[in-house]
């Protein structure tokens, strides 16, 4: 991963959950334009699993500061 991509990821992680969601939505829309980078079912399943795990952890810890 390039330094620029690493910086984008680090910045993404500092965003509130609602902004992270919007960012990912926009990124996925743009990614579908590039046929060589199309996401496959396994990729989407992995992303969904990670997202649900993150949401479960937030719920478990009572983190509602980033209400969706």
N, C-alpha and C positions, 0 to 999 in steps of 0.2 A: 504494500500500500504506500502511496506517495505521502510526503509530509503534508501536502495540501489536503488530501483525503483524511489523514489522521486528525488534522486540525478541525476539519468540518465535523468529524465524528465526535471529537471532544466538545465542540461547541454545541452540537445537537444534544449531548447528554446533559447540558446545563439548562436546556429549555424546559419550561413547564410541560406537563403531559399533554395538555391540549395543543400546544404548539408542535410538540413532537409528532402527534397524530396528524396534524395538518401537513407538516413537512413530509412525512412518509407518504401520505396520500398524493401530494404533488409529485414527489419523486417517482412513485410507481406509475403515475400517469405519463410522465416524461420517458420513463424507461421502456414503456411499451412501444415507443416510436422506433426504438433500435432493435431490429430483429435478431441481431447477434447477441443481445443481452436479455432476451426474453426469459422471464422466470418460469420455471417448471413447477409442477404440483409439489414436488418435494421441497423446493425452495420456499414456496408460499406456506406450506405446512410448518416448516421450521421457523419462519418469521412469526407465524400465528402462535406457535407454541411458546416462543420467547416472549411475545407480547402478553399472552395470558398469564404466564408465570410472573412477569413483572407486575401486572395488575393484581394478581393474587397476593403477592408480597406487599404491595401498597395497602391492600384491603386488610391484610393480616396485621399490619403495623398501624392501622388507623390513619394512614396518610391520605387525608382528603383535601390537602392544600391545593391540589391541581385538579379540582373538580372538572369533569368532562362536560 
